Every structure is written in structure tokens, then in C-alpha cells.
Amino acid sequence: QVQLVESGGGLVQAGGSLRLSCAASGRTFSSYTMGWFRQAPGKEREFVATINTSGSRTYYQGSVKGRFTISRDNAKSTAYLQMNSLKPEDTAVYYCAATSTVRIGISGPDEYDYWGQGTQVTVSS
């Protein structure tokens, strides 16, 4: 079992930045592939980014590539999502997720085993 708690969401103007954190507890954090997803009102949950167990490989959804950066600190059992150049269309609840599957580019929500409660990100125009 892994428990995930997100933090760092909030209200920001377009063009601004936020850094989300995902603190993990429970089993060995470093053995899990981590991902970030988001869900806007009335829309399905969509993939944002994922990072492998060591942090050496990342994979992004096209619309955030170049603006968002996923990272992890295994010593702190924490994953991060640095979001720059935010746009109103980035407004959503952001979730972190963990999976024991070790593979690059895991982007399907069904492939993740554990989820946090979500943190709201609102980007005003």
C-alpha cells in the first residue's frame, strides 16, 4: 500500500507558475513509477506526465511538453510537477498516482494502482 498526498495547488494568473508536490508514505517509494493526471469539470481524467523509478526518464502529454517538468526525490519520497507558463486550459484538479509497473510512458489511468486526493489548480486569464 502507498498513500499519496498532493499539495501546492492554488489560483494563479495566466503565464504564472506553480509547483505541485506528492508526498508518499507506505511501501518503498523508489520502486514505483509515478504519474500526474488532471481532470477538468465535465471532462475525463487525462494524463499529464510520468517518471520512472530512478527519475532518469520522463514522458509528457503533448500540450504540456516544454512547460511542465516532472521530477522526484526518492530520499524524500516525494514527486513534483513544476508547471510554468500556465494557461487557463490547464485549470483542473491534479492527481498524482503510483504504479508498480516498471515501464516508460505509462499514460493510462487504469495502469496506476494508487491515487492521491487531488489538488485544485485554477489559472485565470
Backbone bond lengths (Angstrom), bond angles and torsions (degrees), N, CA, C in turn:
res aa  C-N    CA-C-N  psi(-1)  N-CA   C-N-CA  omega(-1)  CA-C   N-CA-C  phi
1 Q - - - 1.458 - - 1.517 110.43 -
2 V 1.310 115.17 139.37 1.464 122.43 175.61 1.521 107.48 -128.72
3 Q 1.307 116.16 131.79 1.453 120.94 174.71 1.528 108.14 -105.67
4 L 1.327 115.65 133.19 1.462 121.70 -176.48 1.522 110.01 -121.94
5 V 1.326 116.18 133.86 1.464 121.14 178.93 1.525 108.79 -131.30
6 E 1.340 116.02 117.81 1.460 121.04 178.48 1.522 110.72 -88.80
7 S 1.309 114.58 153.98 1.466 121.23 173.64 1.515 108.46 -154.62
8 G 1.330 115.67 167.24 1.454 120.15 175.02 1.514 115.69 104.11
9 G 1.316 117.71 -4.38 1.453 119.50 178.60 1.524 111.13 -71.12
10 G 1.318 115.25 172.21 1.460 119.51 179.04 1.505 111.52 164.35
11 L 1.333 114.56 -166.36 1.456 122.40 -179.80 1.532 108.62 -103.59
12 V 1.314 116.23 130.83 1.460 120.96 -178.67 1.519 108.72 -143.15
13 Q 1.322 116.48 150.71 1.453 120.21 176.75 1.526 110.53 -78.70
14 A 1.306 115.85 155.31 1.457 120.86 176.18 1.524 109.86 -54.79
15 G 1.328 115.23 136.24 1.456 120.83 -176.94 1.515 113.61 92.88
16 G 1.319 116.47 -10.79 1.450 121.28 -178.93 1.512 113.11 -83.52
17 S 1.329 115.02 -174.39 1.463 121.18 -176.12 1.522 110.37 -133.04
18 L 1.317 114.50 152.43 1.457 122.83 171.11 1.514 108.36 -143.10
19 R 1.318 115.68 152.85 1.460 120.83 174.23 1.519 108.31 -123.38
20 L 1.306 115.42 117.37 1.455 121.00 176.75 1.524 109.84 -92.55
21 S 1.312 115.28 145.08 1.459 121.47 175.70 1.518 109.90 -121.62
22 C 1.309 115.41 150.44 1.458 121.90 177.61 1.522 107.24 -133.64
23 A 1.323 116.40 104.23 1.454 121.68 -178.96 1.520 109.69 -91.00
24 A 1.315 116.00 129.98 1.462 121.20 -176.86 1.521 110.63 -111.56
25 S 1.291 115.71 146.28 1.466 121.34 173.85 1.525 107.72 -139.83
26 G 1.302 114.97 159.41 1.443 118.70 -178.71 1.514 110.46 112.36
27 R 1.305 115.66 -128.61 1.450 119.83 -175.78 1.527 111.33 -74.57
28 T 1.284 117.88 173.56 1.455 124.19 -170.82 1.521 111.60 -57.73
29 F 1.319 115.07 112.59 1.460 121.87 -177.20 1.516 110.68 -60.18
30 S 1.313 117.28 -39.59 1.461 120.90 -173.33 1.516 113.82 -67.34
31 S 1.302 118.52 -9.51 1.451 120.81 179.74 1.525 112.79 -93.32
32 Y 1.332 116.72 -0.06 1.465 121.06 -176.60 1.522 111.99 -108.98
33 T 1.327 115.18 136.07 1.453 121.15 164.93 1.528 107.22 -72.98
34 M 1.327 116.19 136.02 1.469 120.70 -178.19 1.521 110.82 -113.12
35 G 1.317 114.30 147.23 1.460 119.08 178.46 1.512 111.44 -140.26
36 W 1.318 115.05 159.42 1.463 122.42 172.31 1.525 107.80 -120.67
37 F 1.315 115.28 137.15 1.453 123.12 176.50 1.523 108.03 -129.91
38 R 1.316 116.00 166.84 1.463 119.85 175.30 1.520 109.44 -144.75
39 Q 1.328 114.06 155.44 1.465 119.89 179.34 1.514 108.94 -141.48
40 A 1.319 115.32 117.32 1.455 121.90 176.25 1.526 109.12 -90.93
41 P 1.325 117.84 157.65 1.473 120.25 -179.24 1.522 111.69 -55.97
42 G 1.318 115.88 130.92 1.451 120.91 177.96 1.510 115.34 76.77
43 K 1.325 116.99 4.95 1.457 120.63 -178.81 1.516 110.70 -120.87
44 E 1.322 114.98 161.55 1.458 119.73 177.36 1.532 109.96 -76.78
45 R 1.322 113.99 158.50 1.455 119.19 176.36 1.524 108.76 -66.59
46 E 1.331 116.43 133.62 1.455 119.13 -177.73 1.524 111.22 -125.28
47 F 1.299 113.47 150.05 1.458 122.00 179.66 1.516 110.51 -69.90
48 V 1.339 116.27 141.82 1.455 121.65 176.40 1.527 110.80 -116.12
49 A 1.335 116.57 -55.22 1.462 120.06 -176.03 1.517 109.52 -162.38
50 T 1.334 115.20 158.23 1.451 120.53 175.52 1.521 109.93 -143.77
51 I 1.311 116.31 156.22 1.457 122.26 -178.74 1.522 108.93 -139.60
52 N 1.330 115.69 142.01 1.462 118.30 -177.71 1.530 111.09 -77.95
53 T 1.310 115.46 179.17 1.461 119.93 -170.45 1.525 113.43 -63.26
54 S 1.328 116.69 -36.39 1.471 119.43 -177.88 1.528 112.38 -86.94
55 G 1.320 116.28 -15.59 1.463 119.94 -176.59 1.514 113.53 89.81
56 S 1.315 117.26 5.94 1.458 120.62 -174.75 1.526 113.29 -86.16
57 R 1.327 117.39 -16.92 1.458 121.02 -177.63 1.514 110.24 -130.74
58 T 1.320 115.41 136.73 1.457 121.36 179.05 1.519 110.18 -132.50
59 Y 1.325 114.98 162.35 1.471 120.70 -178.67 1.518 106.77 -151.01
60 Y 1.355 115.99 135.58 1.454 120.29 -173.70 1.516 112.61 -127.60
61 Q 1.325 114.34 152.67 1.462 119.89 167.00 1.524 107.38 -68.80
62 G 1.324 116.11 147.26 1.452 120.39 -173.51 1.510 115.38 -58.28
63 S 1.326 117.07 -37.53 1.467 119.22 -173.76 1.526 113.24 -73.23
64 V 1.330 117.62 -14.43 1.467 119.93 -179.80 1.522 112.21 -109.52
65 K 1.307 117.06 -8.07 1.459 120.66 -177.14 1.521 109.77 -61.60
66 G 1.327 115.61 131.28 1.452 120.65 -177.39 1.513 114.28 89.98
67 R 1.330 116.70 -15.62 1.473 120.34 178.38 1.529 111.63 -111.69
68 F 1.322 116.95 -35.08 1.465 121.95 -178.36 1.519 109.72 -107.23
69 T 1.335 115.82 148.35 1.456 121.25 176.04 1.518 109.50 -134.04
70 I 1.324 115.97 123.53 1.455 121.06 175.64 1.524 108.45 -95.66
71 S 1.319 116.16 141.95 1.457 120.78 178.24 1.522 108.37 -151.62
72 R 1.316 115.84 172.69 1.453 120.20 178.72 1.525 109.44 -150.57
73 D 1.318 114.86 152.48 1.458 122.54 173.58 1.519 106.15 -125.67
74 N 1.317 116.29 100.03 1.464 119.98 -175.81 1.525 111.91 -66.22
75 A 1.312 117.45 -29.53 1.465 120.16 177.97 1.521 111.49 -65.77
76 K 1.331 116.80 -28.72 1.451 121.83 179.33 1.531 112.81 -101.91
77 S 1.333 116.55 0.84 1.473 121.53 -178.82 1.531 111.10 52.76
78 T 1.311 115.68 45.85 1.457 120.74 -175.28 1.523 110.38 -137.30
79 A 1.324 114.93 138.18 1.459 122.00 171.93 1.523 108.37 -111.05
80 Y 1.318 115.51 154.05 1.457 120.58 -176.13 1.523 110.60 -131.79
81 L 1.318 114.61 155.74 1.462 120.63 169.82 1.521 107.04 -135.52
82 Q 1.326 115.62 105.90 1.460 121.46 176.07 1.524 107.57 -86.88
83 M 1.327 115.46 122.98 1.462 120.52 -176.13 1.521 108.73 -118.66
84 N 1.315 116.07 116.25 1.462 122.48 179.48 1.519 109.81 -115.53
85 S 1.317 115.61 163.76 1.476 121.42 178.38 1.515 111.04 49.38
86 L 1.294 115.69 48.70 1.461 120.30 -175.89 1.519 111.91 -65.96
87 K 1.328 114.52 146.60 1.462 122.82 -179.02 1.524 108.86 -121.43
88 P 1.323 118.04 156.12 1.466 119.71 177.26 1.526 112.96 -54.66
89 E 1.320 117.20 -33.46 1.458 119.75 -179.92 1.528 113.63 -71.92
90 D 1.332 117.49 -4.91 1.458 120.89 172.91 1.529 111.94 -83.64
91 T 1.323 116.42 -6.06 1.460 120.65 179.64 1.525 110.35 -61.34
92 A 1.335 115.85 125.46 1.461 121.73 -177.06 1.522 109.18 -178.66
93 V 1.312 115.19 170.99 1.460 120.66 165.27 1.519 106.79 -87.61
94 Y 1.314 115.91 127.97 1.459 121.53 -177.98 1.522 109.66 -103.68
95 Y 1.324 114.75 132.54 1.457 122.12 -178.12 1.525 110.20 -120.41
96 C 1.315 116.45 140.35 1.458 118.43 167.56 1.527 108.23 -100.30
97 A 1.316 115.04 155.18 1.452 121.12 -176.04 1.520 109.60 -146.41
98 A 1.327 115.56 155.54 1.454 121.30 -179.67 1.515 109.93 -131.84
99 T 1.326 115.67 143.96 1.451 121.08 175.59 1.518 109.61 -138.25
100 S 1.331 115.08 145.75 1.461 120.12 177.23 1.523 111.20 -82.31
101 T 1.323 117.40 -7.03 1.456 120.85 176.43 1.527 109.19 -70.73
102 V 1.305 114.82 129.55 1.462 119.90 -179.03 1.525 108.25 -106.39
103 R 1.327 115.13 100.10 1.449 121.20 -177.86 1.520 107.22 -160.93
104 I 1.311 117.42 149.19 1.461 120.64 179.46 1.527 109.41 -79.95
105 G 1.319 116.52 139.40 1.449 120.75 170.87 1.522 115.91 77.53
106 I 1.319 117.12 35.70 1.463 120.02 178.73 1.527 107.69 -77.05
107 S 1.330 116.61 110.43 1.463 120.00 -171.76 1.526 114.67 -119.67
108 G 1.304 118.34 -5.15 1.455 120.50 -179.80 1.518 111.87 -88.14
109 P 1.337 117.64 129.57 1.466 119.41 179.81 1.534 112.36 -55.82
110 D 1.316 116.81 -35.33 1.464 120.10 -178.38 1.524 113.06 -66.48
111 E 1.311 117.40 -14.66 1.460 120.83 -179.09 1.519 112.96 -85.63
112 Y 1.330 116.13 -7.00 1.462 120.34 -179.25 1.525 110.54 -99.97
113 D 1.328 115.00 140.58 1.454 121.10 -172.80 1.530 113.28 -95.13
114 Y 1.315 116.67 -31.52 1.471 121.07 -173.64 1.527 109.53 -130.37
115 W 1.335 114.39 144.00 1.467 121.44 -176.34 1.516 111.03 -134.70
116 G 1.328 114.95 147.81 1.450 119.82 170.57 1.517 110.68 -84.72
117 Q 1.329 116.02 -177.96 1.463 121.08 -176.13 1.522 112.09 -86.27
118 G 1.307 117.59 -13.82 1.457 121.52 177.74 1.523 112.92 97.18
119 T 1.311 115.48 152.67 1.457 122.15 175.97 1.531 107.84 -137.44
120 Q 1.329 116.19 135.52 1.460 121.08 -175.08 1.526 110.88 -80.97
121 V 1.319 115.20 132.30 1.464 122.38 172.07 1.524 107.40 -120.42
122 T 1.318 115.99 123.21 1.460 121.49 179.25 1.519 108.90 -123.86
123 V 1.329 115.92 124.10 1.462 121.90 -179.35 1.517 108.12 -113.17
124 S 1.312 115.82 117.93 1.464 120.19 -178.98 1.523 110.44 -93.01
125 S 1.333 115.18 148.95 1.472 119.63 -177.96 1.518 111.30 -90.45
